[in-house]
Amino acid sequence: MTYPEEGAILDPSLNIFPEPVRHIHLMGVCGTGMAAMAGMLKSQGYQVSGSDSHVYPPMSDFLARTGIPILEGYRGQNLDPRPDLVVVGNVITRKNPEALALAELRIPYLSFPQLLSHKFLAAKQSLVVAGTHGKTTTSSMLATMLYGSGYEPGFMIGGIVQAFGRNFRVGDGPFFVVEGDEYDTAFFDKGPKFLHYRPHIAVITSIEFDHADIYADLEAVKNSFRKLIAIMPADGCLVAHLDDPVVKELVAAAPCQVVGYGQIPEYDWCPSDVSCVRGGSSFVAMHRGKAFGSFTTVMPGRHNCLNSLAVIAVLERLGLAPDVIARELQLFKGVRRRQEVRGVVGGVTVIDDCAHHPTAVRETLAALRTAYDGQRLLAVF
């Protein structure tokens, strides 16, 4: 085969979910989201295969247990036998040899967000958690608490939810929780992933400059969130952290109801009587000036009280009673690598956290200083 010098040029008319589909191949299958998608497709009865350049645990072990064959390395031969649909991960570049073969063979293709939207969100109420910080913890909390309340949600999250030991669930209930990432979708779609997720309720936790590899500056990041806000349905709801000045600025243009939360009593939701100690935090959730209920979470720190408050706001809108919300929040065990206590050795508590943005590192260390007051804190970055 001969390929164009500029790389793969995919036919937009093939950017579809064809019918019927039996065999689905995922390019970049060892990514967190792509491996989860492979597992979800397998559970729905599809024949699933995948390829990646870096095949190693834990994702290789998960895929092997699921019975999904992984082809190591990208090459045109990976598309033989010909799949009915190819899912292109955002790690795949236009000059990837498998992408070039995909264009030549004219196989129908979708991005990961497109497939998630088409196959798993279309018949659900999509609950999207977006923002620079707190997405994984907040979306995990929301999904776990909905499950504990009997709603059987589906979810797709960027971290391993402790209650499930995985980051995805198809779910039989009316809700699907998605961690909404502003990173770009694929080489053929440079828009942010979260625009594909059809939010009925969206949470925006924070907006800062991030992903410097694809965003030039904060204004470029803001433009992505402007687009998310603009697609909210008129009967939807935007739960917004109004302590963040950028969030407050952008949600003023929302076409739907905005429910604000933060530390100012005038907001719709505000925490009161906050106490952060080892083993978690407790607070009273104030709803429009009145006490909604008292809550306890295993996650220490001011920022986790606010993450919890966002979830409380969503669940209240969905009709859950304060005592049910309080029970499920107290039962929430957290997310792997989010202030996760790995053990105690020789009197030293070892905690694993994947914070990498300066704000996230600062908030995490502040939470741990409060939770372990008076103890020496050593940070290894």
Contacts in CASP RR format, 6 or more apart in sequence:
PFRMAT RR
TARGET T0000
AUTHOR 0000-0000-0000
METHOD contacts of the structure
MODEL  1
MTYPEEGAILDPSLNIFPEPVRHIHLMGVCGTGMAAMAGMLKSQGYQVSG
SDSHVYPPMSDFLARTGIPILEGYRGQNLDPRPDLVVVGNVITRKNPEAL
ALAELRIPYLSFPQLLSHKFLAAKQSLVVAGTHGKTTTSSMLATMLYGSG
YEPGFMIGGIVQAFGRNFRVGDGPFFVVEGDEYDTAFFDKGPKFLHYRPH
IAVITSIEFDHADIYADLEAVKNSFRKLIAIMPADGCLVAHLDDPVVKEL
VAAAPCQVVGYGQIPEYDWCPSDVSCVRGGSSFVAMHRGKAFGSFTTVMP
GRHNCLNSLAVIAVLERLGLAPDVIARELQLFKGVRRRQEVRGVVGGVTV
IDDCAHHPTAVRETLAALRTAYDGQRLLAVF
1 100 0 8 1.000
1 101 0 8 1.000
1 104 0 8 1.000
3 100 0 8 1.000
3 103 0 8 1.000
3 104 0 8 1.000
6 94 0 8 1.000
7 94 0 8 1.000
7 95 0 8 1.000
7 99 0 8 1.000
7 100 0 8 1.000
7 103 0 8 1.000
8 94 0 8 1.000
8 95 0 8 1.000
8 96 0 8 1.000
8 99 0 8 1.000
8 100 0 8 1.000
8 102 0 8 1.000
8 103 0 8 1.000
8 187 0 8 1.000
9 103 0 8 1.000
10 99 0 8 1.000
10 102 0 8 1.000
10 103 0 8 1.000
10 109 0 8 1.000
10 188 0 8 1.000
11 103 0 8 1.000
11 106 0 8 1.000
14 106 0 8 1.000
14 107 0 8 1.000
14 108 0 8 1.000
14 109 0 8 1.000
15 108 0 8 1.000
15 109 0 8 1.000
15 110 0 8 1.000
15 114 0 8 1.000
15 188 0 8 1.000
16 108 0 8 1.000
16 110 0 8 1.000
17 85 0 8 1.000
17 108 0 8 1.000
17 110 0 8 1.000
17 115 0 8 1.000
17 118 0 8 1.000
17 119 0 8 1.000
18 84 0 8 1.000
18 85 0 8 1.000
18 108 0 8 1.000
20 84 0 8 1.000
21 46 0 8 1.000
21 84 0 8 1.000
21 85 0 8 1.000
22 46 0 8 1.000
22 47 0 8 1.000
22 84 0 8 1.000
23 46 0 8 1.000
23 47 0 8 1.000
23 48 0 8 1.000
23 49 0 8 1.000
23 81 0 8 1.000
23 83 0 8 1.000
23 84 0 8 1.000
23 85 0 8 1.000
24 41 0 8 1.000
24 46 0 8 1.000
24 47 0 8 1.000
24 48 0 8 1.000
24 49 0 8 1.000
24 83 0 8 1.000
24 84 0 8 1.000
24 85 0 8 1.000
24 86 0 8 1.000
24 87 0 8 1.000
25 48 0 8 1.000
25 49 0 8 1.000
25 50 0 8 1.000
25 51 0 8 1.000
25 78 0 8 1.000
25 79 0 8 1.000
25 83 0 8 1.000
25 85 0 8 1.000
25 86 0 8 1.000
25 87 0 8 1.000
26 34 0 8 1.000
26 37 0 8 1.000
26 38 0 8 1.000
26 48 0 8 1.000
26 49 0 8 1.000
26 50 0 8 1.000
26 51 0 8 1.000
26 86 0 8 1.000
26 87 0 8 1.000
26 89 0 8 1.000
27 50 0 8 1.000
27 51 0 8 1.000
27 52 0 8 1.000
27 74 0 8 1.000
27 86 0 8 1.000
27 87 0 8 1.000
27 88 0 8 1.000
27 89 0 8 1.000
27 92 0 8 1.000
27 96 0 8 1.000
27 98 0 8 1.000
27 99 0 8 1.000
27 102 0 8 1.000
28 34 0 8 1.000
28 50 0 8 1.000
28 51 0 8 1.000
28 52 0 8 1.000
28 53 0 8 1.000
28 89 0 8 1.000
28 91 0 8 1.000
28 92 0 8 1.000
29 35 0 8 1.000
29 38 0 8 1.000
29 50 0 8 1.000
29 51 0 8 1.000
29 52 0 8 1.000
29 59 0 8 1.000
29 63 0 8 1.000
29 68 0 8 1.000
29 70 0 8 1.000
30 52 0 8 1.000
30 54 0 8 1.000
30 55 0 8 1.000
30 56 0 8 1.000
30 59 0 8 1.000
30 60 0 8 1.000
30 63 0 8 1.000
30 70 0 8 1.000
31 52 0 8 1.000
31 59 0 8 1.000
31 91 0 8 1.000
32 59 0 8 1.000
32 158 0 8 1.000
32 159 0 8 1.000
32 167 0 8 1.000
33 112 0 8 1.000
33 156 0 8 1.000
33 158 0 8 1.000
33 167 0 8 1.000
33 168 0 8 1.000
34 87 0 8 1.000
34 89 0 8 1.000
34 112 0 8 1.000
35 59 0 8 1.000
35 62 0 8 1.000
35 63 0 8 1.000
36 156 0 8 1.000
36 166 0 8 1.000
36 167 0 8 1.000
36 168 0 8 1.000
37 87 0 8 1.000
37 112 0 8 1.000
37 115 0 8 1.000
37 116 0 8 1.000
37 156 0 8 1.000
37 168 0 8 1.000
38 48 0 8 1.000
38 50 0 8 1.000
38 63 0 8 1.000
38 66 0 8 1.000
38 68 0 8 1.000
39 48 0 8 1.000
39 63 0 8 1.000
39 66 0 8 1.000
39 68 0 8 1.000
39 168 0 8 1.000
40 119 0 8 1.000
40 120 0 8 1.000
40 156 0 8 1.000
40 168 0 8 1.000
40 170 0 8 1.000
41 48 0 8 1.000
41 119 0 8 1.000
42 48 0 8 1.000
42 66 0 8 1.000
42 67 0 8 1.000
42 68 0 8 1.000
43 170 0 8 1.000
44 119 0 8 1.000
44 170 0 8 1.000
48 68 0 8 1.000
49 68 0 8 1.000
49 69 0 8 1.000
49 70 0 8 1.000
49 71 0 8 1.000
49 78 0 8 1.000
49 83 0 8 1.000
50 68 0 8 1.000
50 69 0 8 1.000
50 70 0 8 1.000
50 71 0 8 1.000
50 78 0 8 1.000
51 70 0 8 1.000
51 71 0 8 1.000
51 72 0 8 1.000
51 73 0 8 1.000
51 74 0 8 1.000
51 75 0 8 1.000
51 78 0 8 1.000
51 98 0 8 1.000
52 70 0 8 1.000
52 71 0 8 1.000
52 72 0 8 1.000
52 73 0 8 1.000
52 74 0 8 1.000
53 72 0 8 1.000
53 73 0 8 1.000
53 74 0 8 1.000
55 70 0 8 1.000
55 72 0 8 1.000
55 73 0 8 1.000
60 70 0 8 1.000
62 166 0 8 1.000
63 70 0 8 1.000
64 70 0 8 1.000
71 78 0 8 1.000
74 92 0 8 1.000
74 96 0 8 1.000
74 97 0 8 1.000
74 98 0 8 1.000
74 99 0 8 1.000
75 97 0 8 1.000
75 98 0 8 1.000
75 101 0 8 1.000
76 97 0 8 1.000
76 98 0 8 1.000
76 100 0 8 1.000
76 101 0 8 1.000
78 98 0 8 1.000
78 101 0 8 1.000
79 86 0 8 1.000
79 98 0 8 1.000
79 101 0 8 1.000
79 102 0 8 1.000
79 105 0 8 1.000
79 107 0 8 1.000
82 105 0 8 1.000
82 107 0 8 1.000
83 107 0 8 1.000
84 107 0 8 1.000
84 108 0 8 1.000
85 107 0 8 1.000
85 108 0 8 1.000
85 109 0 8 1.000
85 110 0 8 1.000
86 102 0 8 1.000
86 107 0 8 1.000
86 108 0 8 1.000
86 109 0 8 1.000
86 110 0 8 1.000
87 109 0 8 1.000
87 110 0 8 1.000
87 111 0 8 1.000
87 112 0 8 1.000
87 115 0 8 1.000
88 99 0 8 1.000
88 102 0 8 1.000
88 109 0 8 1.000
88 110 0 8 1.000
88 111 0 8 1.000
88 112 0 8 1.000
88 186 0 8 1.000
88 187 0 8 1.000
88 188 0 8 1.000
89 111 0 8 1.000
89 112 0 8 1.000
89 186 0 8 1.000
90 111 0 8 1.000
90 112 0 8 1.000
90 183 0 8 1.000
90 184 0 8 1.000
90 185 0 8 1.000
90 186 0 8 1.000
90 187 0 8 1.000
90 193 0 8 1.000
92 98 0 8 1.000
92 99 0 8 1.000
92 186 0 8 1.000
92 187 0 8 1.000
93 99 0 8 1.000
93 187 0 8 1.000
94 187 0 8 1.000
94 188 0 8 1.000
99 187 0 8 1.000
102 109 0 8 1.000
110 118 0 8 1.000
111 185 0 8 1.000
111 186 0 8 1.000
111 188 0 8 1.000
111 189 0 8 1.000
111 196 0 8 1.000
112 185 0 8 1.000
112 186 0 8 1.000
112 193 0 8 1.000
113 185 0 8 1.000
113 193 0 8 1.000
113 194 0 8 1.000
113 195 0 8 1.000
113 196 0 8 1.000
113 197 0 8 1.000
114 185 0 8 1.000
114 189 0 8 1.000
114 196 0 8 1.000
116 156 0 8 1.000
116 178 0 8 1.000
116 196 0 8 1.000
116 197 0 8 1.000
117 196 0 8 1.000
117 197 0 8 1.000
117 198 0 8 1.000
120 154 0 8 1.000
120 156 0 8 1.000
120 170 0 8 1.000
120 176 0 8 1.000
121 176 0 8 1.000
121 178 0 8 1.000
121 197 0 8 1.000
121 198 0 8 1.000
122 198 0 8 1.000
124 154 0 8 1.000
124 173 0 8 1.000
124 174 0 8 1.000
124 175 0 8 1.000
124 176 0 8 1.000
125 174 0 8 1.000
125 175 0 8 1.000
125 176 0 8 1.000
125 200 0 8 1.000
125 201 0 8 1.000
126 176 0 8 1.000
126 178 0 8 1.000
126 197 0 8 1.000
126 198 0 8 1.000
126 199 0 8 1.000
126 200 0 8 1.000
126 201 0 8 1.000
127 142 0 8 1.000
127 153 0 8 1.000
127 175 0 8 1.000
127 176 0 8 1.000
127 177 0 8 1.000
127 178 0 8 1.000
127 199 0 8 1.000
127 200 0 8 1.000
127 201 0 8 1.000
127 202 0 8 1.000
127 203 0 8 1.000
127 314 0 8 1.000
128 178 0 8 1.000
128 180 0 8 1.000
128 194 0 8 1.000
128 197 0 8 1.000
128 199 0 8 1.000
128 201 0 8 1.000
128 202 0 8 1.000
128 203 0 8 1.000
128 228 0 8 1.000
129 135 0 8 1.000
129 138 0 8 1.000
129 139 0 8 1.000
129 142 0 8 1.000
129 177 0 8 1.000
129 178 0 8 1.000
129 179 0 8 1.000
129 180 0 8 1.000
129 202 0 8 1.000
129 203 0 8 1.000
129 205 0 8 1.000
129 310 0 8 1.000
130 180 0 8 1.000
130 181 0 8 1.000
130 182 0 8 1.000
130 194 0 8 1.000
130 202 0 8 1.000
130 203 0 8 1.000
130 204 0 8 1.000
130 205 0 8 1.000
130 225 0 8 1.000
130 228 0 8 1.000
131 180 0 8 1.000
131 182 0 8 1.000
131 204 0 8 1.000
131 205 0 8 1.000
131 206 0 8 1.000
131 207 0 8 1.000
131 225 0 8 1.000
132 205 0 8 1.000
132 206 0 8 1.000
132 207 0 8 1.000
132 208 0 8 1.000
132 210 0 8 1.000
132 221 0 8 1.000
132 357 0 8 1.000
132 359 0 8 1.000
133 205 0 8 1.000
133 206 0 8 1.000
133 208 0 8 1.000
133 303 0 8 1.000
133 357 0 8 1.000
133 359 0 8 1.000
133 360 0 8 1.000
133 363 0 8 1.000
134 205 0 8 1.000
134 206 0 8 1.000
134 303 0 8 1.000
134 307 0 8 1.000
134 360 0 8 1.000
135 158 0 8 1.000
135 179 0 8 1.000
135 180 0 8 1.000
135 181 0 8 1.000
135 205 0 8 1.000
136 157 0 8 1.000
136 158 0 8 1.000
136 159 0 8 1.000
136 179 0 8 1.000
136 335 0 8 1.000
136 338 0 8 1.000
137 299 0 8 1.000
137 304 0 8 1.000
137 307 0 8 1.000
137 334 0 8 1.000
137 335 0 8 1.000
137 338 0 8 1.000
138 203 0 8 1.000
138 205 0 8 1.000
138 307 0 8 1.000
138 310 0 8 1.000
138 311 0 8 1.000
139 155 0 8 1.000
139 157 0 8 1.000
139 158 0 8 1.000
139 177 0 8 1.000
139 178 0 8 1.000
139 179 0 8 1.000
139 180 0 8 1.000
140 155 0 8 1.000
140 157 0 8 1.000
140 159 0 8 1.000
140 161 0 8 1.000
140 162 0 8 1.000
140 332 0 8 1.000
140 334 0 8 1.000
140 335 0 8 1.000
141 307 0 8 1.000
141 308 0 8 1.000
141 311 0 8 1.000
141 329 0 8 1.000
141 332 0 8 1.000
141 334 0 8 1.000
142 177 0 8 1.000
142 203 0 8 1.000
142 311 0 8 1.000
142 314 0 8 1.000
142 315 0 8 1.000
143 153 0 8 1.000
143 154 0 8 1.000
143 155 0 8 1.000
143 157 0 8 1.000
143 161 0 8 1.000
143 169 0 8 1.000
143 177 0 8 1.000
144 161 0 8 1.000
144 163 0 8 1.000
144 164 0 8 1.000
144 328 0 8 1.000
144 331 0 8 1.000
144 332 0 8 1.000
144 333 0 8 1.000
144 334 0 8 1.000
145 311 0 8 1.000
145 315 0 8 1.000
145 325 0 8 1.000
145 328 0 8 1.000
145 329 0 8 1.000
145 332 0 8 1.000
146 153 0 8 1.000
146 175 0 8 1.000
146 177 0 8 1.000
146 315 0 8 1.000
146 318 0 8 1.000
147 153 0 8 1.000
147 163 0 8 1.000
147 169 0 8 1.000
148 328 0 8 1.000
148 331 0 8 1.000
149 315 0 8 1.000
149 320 0 8 1.000
149 324 0 8 1.000
149 328 0 8 1.000
151 173 0 8 1.000
151 174 0 8 1.000
151 175 0 8 1.000
152 171 0 8 1.000
152 172 0 8 1.000
152 173 0 8 1.000
153 169 0 8 1.000
153 171 0 8 1.000
153 173 0 8 1.000
153 175 0 8 1.000
153 176 0 8 1.000
153 177 0 8 1.000
154 168 0 8 1.000
154 169 0 8 1.000
154 170 0 8 1.000
154 171 0 8 1.000
154 173 0 8 1.000
154 175 0 8 1.000
154 176 0 8 1.000
154 177 0 8 1.000
155 161 0 8 1.000
155 167 0 8 1.000
155 168 0 8 1.000
155 169 0 8 1.000
155 176 0 8 1.000
155 177 0 8 1.000
155 178 0 8 1.000
156 167 0 8 1.000
156 168 0 8 1.000
156 176 0 8 1.000
156 177 0 8 1.000
156 178 0 8 1.000
156 179 0 8 1.000
157 167 0 8 1.000
157 168 0 8 1.000
157 177 0 8 1.000
157 178 0 8 1.000
157 179 0 8 1.000
157 335 0 8 1.000
158 167 0 8 1.000
158 179 0 8 1.000
159 167 0 8 1.000
159 179 0 8 1.000
159 335 0 8 1.000
159 336 0 8 1.000
159 337 0 8 1.000
159 338 0 8 1.000
160 166 0 8 1.000
160 167 0 8 1.000
160 335 0 8 1.000
160 336 0 8 1.000
160 337 0 8 1.000
161 167 0 8 1.000
161 334 0 8 1.000
161 335 0 8 1.000
162 333 0 8 1.000
162 334 0 8 1.000
162 335 0 8 1.000
162 336 0 8 1.000
163 332 0 8 1.000
163 333 0 8 1.000
163 334 0 8 1.000
165 336 0 8 1.000
175 318 0 8 1.000
178 194 0 8 1.000
178 197 0 8 1.000
180 193 0 8 1.000
180 194 0 8 1.000
180 197 0 8 1.000
181 192 0 8 1.000
181 193 0 8 1.000
181 194 0 8 1.000
182 192 0 8 1.000
182 193 0 8 1.000
182 194 0 8 1.000
182 210 0 8 1.000
182 211 0 8 1.000
182 221 0 8 1.000
182 224 0 8 1.000
182 225 0 8 1.000
182 228 0 8 1.000
183 192 0 8 1.000
183 193 0 8 1.000
183 211 0 8 1.000
183 214 0 8 1.000
184 190 0 8 1.000
184 191 0 8 1.000
184 192 0 8 1.000
184 193 0 8 1.000
184 214 0 8 1.000
185 191 0 8 1.000
185 192 0 8 1.000
185 193 0 8 1.000
185 195 0 8 1.000
185 196 0 8 1.000
190 214 0 8 1.000
191 224 0 8 1.000
192 224 0 8 1.000
192 227 0 8 1.000
192 228 0 8 1.000
194 224 0 8 1.000
194 228 0 8 1.000
195 227 0 8 1.000
195 228 0 8 1.000
195 231 0 8 1.000
198 231 0 8 1.000
199 228 0 8 1.000
199 231 0 8 1.000
199 232 0 8 1.000
199 236 0 8 1.000
200 233 0 8 1.000
200 236 0 8 1.000
200 237 0 8 1.000
201 236 0 8 1.000
201 237 0 8 1.000
201 238 0 8 1.000
201 239 0 8 1.000
201 314 0 8 1.000
201 317 0 8 1.000
201 318 0 8 1.000
202 228 0 8 1.000
202 229 0 8 1.000
202 232 0 8 1.000
202 237 0 8 1.000
202 238 0 8 1.000
202 239 0 8 1.000
203 239 0 8 1.000
203 240 0 8 1.000
203 310 0 8 1.000
203 311 0 8 1.000
203 314 0 8 1.000
204 225 0 8 1.000
204 228 0 8 1.000
204 229 0 8 1.000
204 238 0 8 1.000
204 239 0 8 1.000
204 240 0 8 1.000
204 241 0 8 1.000
204 247 0 8 1.000
204 250 0 8 1.000
204 251 0 8 1.000
205 241 0 8 1.000
205 244 0 8 1.000
205 247 0 8 1.000
205 306 0 8 1.000
205 307 0 8 1.000
205 310 0 8 1.000
206 241 0 8 1.000
206 244 0 8 1.000
206 246 0 8 1.000
206 247 0 8 1.000
206 359 0 8 1.000
207 221 0 8 1.000
207 222 0 8 1.000
207 225 0 8 1.000
207 244 0 8 1.000
207 246 0 8 1.000
207 247 0 8 1.000
207 250 0 8 1.000
208 218 0 8 1.000
208 221 0 8 1.000
208 246 0 8 1.000
208 357 0 8 1.000
208 359 0 8 1.000
209 215 0 8 1.000
209 217 0 8 1.000
209 218 0 8 1.000
209 221 0 8 1.000
210 221 0 8 1.000
210 357 0 8 1.000
211 221 0 8 1.000
215 221 0 8 1.000
215 224 0 8 1.000
218 246 0 8 1.000
222 246 0 8 1.000
222 250 0 8 1.000
225 250 0 8 1.000
226 250 0 8 1.000
226 253 0 8 1.000
229 238 0 8 1.000
229 250 0 8 1.000
229 251 0 8 1.000
229 253 0 8 1.000
229 254 0 8 1.000
229 255 0 8 1.000
230 253 0 8 1.000
230 255 0 8 1.000
232 238 0 8 1.000
232 254 0 8 1.000
232 255 0 8 1.000
232 256 0 8 1.000
233 255 0 8 1.000
233 256 0 8 1.000
234 255 0 8 1.000
234 256 0 8 1.000
235 256 0 8 1.000
236 256 0 8 1.000
236 257 0 8 1.000
237 256 0 8 1.000
237 257 0 8 1.000
237 258 0 8 1.000
237 259 0 8 1.000
237 317 0 8 1.000
238 251 0 8 1.000
238 254 0 8 1.000
238 256 0 8 1.000
238 257 0 8 1.000
238 258 0 8 1.000
238 259 0 8 1.000
239 259 0 8 1.000
239 260 0 8 1.000
239 261 0 8 1.000
239 310 0 8 1.000
239 313 0 8 1.000
239 314 0 8 1.000
239 317 0 8 1.000
240 247 0 8 1.000
240 248 0 8 1.000
240 251 0 8 1.000
240 254 0 8 1.000
240 258 0 8 1.000
240 259 0 8 1.000
240 260 0 8 1.000
240 261 0 8 1.000
241 247 0 8 1.000
241 260 0 8 1.000
241 261 0 8 1.000
241 262 0 8 1.000
241 306 0 8 1.000
241 310 0 8 1.000
242 248 0 8 1.000
242 251 0 8 1.000
242 260 0 8 1.000
242 261 0 8 1.000
242 262 0 8 1.000
242 264 0 8 1.000
242 267 0 8 1.000
243 262 0 8 1.000
243 263 0 8 1.000
243 264 0 8 1.000
243 306 0 8 1.000
251 258 0 8 1.000
259 268 0 8 1.000
259 269 0 8 1.000
259 313 0 8 1.000
259 317 0 8 1.000
260 267 0 8 1.000
260 268 0 8 1.000
260 269 0 8 1.000
260 313 0 8 1.000
261 267 0 8 1.000
261 268 0 8 1.000
261 269 0 8 1.000
261 270 0 8 1.000
261 306 0 8 1.000
261 309 0 8 1.000
261 310 0 8 1.000
261 313 0 8 1.000
262 269 0 8 1.000
262 270 0 8 1.000
262 271 0 8 1.000
262 306 0 8 1.000
262 309 0 8 1.000
263 270 0 8 1.000
263 271 0 8 1.000
263 306 0 8 1.000
264 270 0 8 1.000
265 286 0 8 1.000
265 289 0 8 1.000
268 287 0 8 1.000
268 288 0 8 1.000
268 313 0 8 1.000
269 285 0 8 1.000
269 286 0 8 1.000
269 287 0 8 1.000
269 292 0 8 1.000
269 309 0 8 1.000
269 310 0 8 1.000
269 312 0 8 1.000
269 313 0 8 1.000
270 285 0 8 1.000
270 286 0 8 1.000
270 289 0 8 1.000
270 309 0 8 1.000
271 283 0 8 1.000
271 284 0 8 1.000
271 285 0 8 1.000
271 286 0 8 1.000
271 305 0 8 1.000
271 306 0 8 1.000
271 309 0 8 1.000
272 283 0 8 1.000
272 284 0 8 1.000
272 285 0 8 1.000
272 286 0 8 1.000
272 291 0 8 1.000
273 282 0 8 1.000
273 283 0 8 1.000
273 284 0 8 1.000
274 281 0 8 1.000
274 282 0 8 1.000
274 283 0 8 1.000
274 302 0 8 1.000
274 305 0 8 1.000
275 281 0 8 1.000
275 282 0 8 1.000
275 283 0 8 1.000
276 300 0 8 1.000
276 301 0 8 1.000
276 302 0 8 1.000
276 305 0 8 1.000
276 367 0 8 1.000
276 370 0 8 1.000
276 371 0 8 1.000
277 300 0 8 1.000
277 370 0 8 1.000
277 371 0 8 1.000
278 300 0 8 1.000
278 371 0 8 1.000
278 372 0 8 1.000
279 298 0 8 1.000
279 300 0 8 1.000
279 371 0 8 1.000
280 296 0 8 1.000
280 297 0 8 1.000
280 298 0 8 1.000
280 299 0 8 1.000
280 300 0 8 1.000
280 301 0 8 1.000
280 304 0 8 1.000
280 371 0 8 1.000
281 296 0 8 1.000
281 297 0 8 1.000
281 299 0 8 1.000
281 300 0 8 1.000
281 301 0 8 1.000
281 304 0 8 1.000
281 305 0 8 1.000
281 308 0 8 1.000
282 294 0 8 1.000
282 295 0 8 1.000
282 296 0 8 1.000
282 297 0 8 1.000
283 294 0 8 1.000
283 295 0 8 1.000
283 305 0 8 1.000
283 308 0 8 1.000
283 309 0 8 1.000
284 291 0 8 1.000
284 292 0 8 1.000
284 293 0 8 1.000
284 294 0 8 1.000
284 295 0 8 1.000
285 291 0 8 1.000
285 292 0 8 1.000
285 293 0 8 1.000
285 294 0 8 1.000
285 295 0 8 1.000
285 309 0 8 1.000
285 312 0 8 1.000
286 292 0 8 1.000
287 316 0 8 1.000
292 312 0 8 1.000
292 316 0 8 1.000
292 322 0 8 1.000
293 322 0 8 1.000
293 326 0 8 1.000
294 326 0 8 1.000
295 308 0 8 1.000
295 312 0 8 1.000
295 325 0 8 1.000
295 326 0 8 1.000
295 329 0 8 1.000
295 330 0 8 1.000
296 326 0 8 1.000
296 329 0 8 1.000
296 330 0 8 1.000
297 304 0 8 1.000
297 305 0 8 1.000
297 308 0 8 1.000
297 329 0 8 1.000
297 330 0 8 1.000
297 332 0 8 1.000
298 330 0 8 1.000
298 332 0 8 1.000
298 333 0 8 1.000
298 334 0 8 1.000
299 307 0 8 1.000
299 308 0 8 1.000
299 332 0 8 1.000
299 334 0 8 1.000
299 338 0 8 1.000
299 339 0 8 1.000
300 339 0 8 1.000
300 367 0 8 1.000
300 368 0 8 1.000
300 370 0 8 1.000
300 371 0 8 1.000
301 363 0 8 1.000
301 366 0 8 1.000
301 367 0 8 1.000
301 370 0 8 1.000
301 371 0 8 1.000
302 363 0 8 1.000
302 366 0 8 1.000
302 367 0 8 1.000
303 363 0 8 1.000
303 367 0 8 1.000
304 367 0 8 1.000
308 329 0 8 1.000
311 329 0 8 1.000
312 325 0 8 1.000
312 329 0 8 1.000
315 325 0 8 1.000
316 322 0 8 1.000
316 325 0 8 1.000
334 340 0 8 1.000
336 352 0 8 1.000
337 352 0 8 1.000
337 353 0 8 1.000
337 354 0 8 1.000
338 353 0 8 1.000
338 354 0 8 1.000
339 351 0 8 1.000
339 353 0 8 1.000
339 364 0 8 1.000
339 367 0 8 1.000
339 368 0 8 1.000
340 351 0 8 1.000
340 352 0 8 1.000
340 353 0 8 1.000
341 349 0 8 1.000
341 350 0 8 1.000
341 351 0 8 1.000
342 350 0 8 1.000
342 351 0 8 1.000
342 352 0 8 1.000
343 349 0 8 1.000
343 350 0 8 1.000
344 350 0 8 1.000
349 372 0 8 1.000
351 368 0 8 1.000
353 364 0 8 1.000
355 361 0 8 1.000
355 363 0 8 1.000
355 364 0 8 1.000
361 381 0 8 1.000
365 377 0 8 1.000
365 379 0 8 1.000
368 377 0 8 1.000
369 377 0 8 1.000
END
